[in-house]
Amino acid sequence: MDTITISGEDPEQIAAQLLRLSPHYAETPLLDLPSLAAHFNVAQLLVKDEGRRTLGSFKSLGGTYAGLRALARASNVDLPSLLSEGRSRGPLPTLITASAGNHGLAVAAAAKFAGGRARIYLYADVAPTRVRRIEAQGAEIVWVEGTYDDAVDRAQAAADAGEGILVADTSIDPVDPAVGDVLAGYGVLASEIRKHVHATGHLRPTHLFVQAGVGGLAAAMMTGLKAWLADPGMVVVVEPEKAACVGLALLNGHSERVSGDLATSAGMLACGEASAPALQILQQGAAQAVTVSEAELGDAVTLLRARGGPETTPSGAAGLAGLAAVAANPGLSSELALDETSRVLLIVTETDLERDV
């Protein structure tokens, strides 16, 4: 499992297509944080800062790419033809998705790039600043009572009724083409990490702690990095205690919806059901899973900032919270082979998008 191949394009091809949309799709930095490594008594700690990505999160890679691919398929053209100024500007299908904020923003951007429309299904807990960012892309907002998963159901129903094309980042179908394109877009991130580590002369990480909502990012990193990591090659999925749907699915061998209100300060991870395509990849790669408390999520934001890392949210710092939880538990540390020789990789998935700017 070296690279994502679901979409038929490798990460460098995808990165080049996104970069043609805007220079703001340029690579994001990989930070070496020795102070943070010393805090946890590990040999190295690298942080991929996706808050520097256009739209403020890694989601801009997957949602935008998948949205454009969906429109190109519907129009029976390739991406360059879809985006060509000389294209006959007939009406395009509406792009539909559910979101906690970031994926919807990325899909809305895809519609805007192509001169089309997007309809984004949101639930009440989505922060106003995130809503305004989606509206600024020209998208229609549809509010749904309940949780993120209720919004997913409504978006699916709208697409089934013929109201547009669903560009979801989660599915019960293990081979859903739109979800495959989303994961392929995220694969750009893994490709950049490998290149940066090689270019800087760092030793390859031994452990990746990566946050999960429905599991898409974790699956893309499993695909792009698992075979590349140094021994023992641990991929550890980190989830809030109240929304641990991926860990439950890994334990049970299948996805099922978590009960409860899913309330967590890590709002981008407040998902109740793991994505089937992501779960399949994580199972194949023998992913491990840990949960973190609300206090641990909050502490991770503060610690990251204090030790030279970027400003982020509890969602963005969840991987660090997972590392902290494991490092503080000798039994877990032993189980996951985390010790003073370990080299840890984290992904800060977003900037502080809930800050009112």
Summary of the structure (lengths in Angstrom):
residues: 357
radius of gyration: 19.0
end to end distance: 40.6
largest distance: 62.6
contacts: 1399
relative contact order: 0.17
helix: 47%
strand: 14%
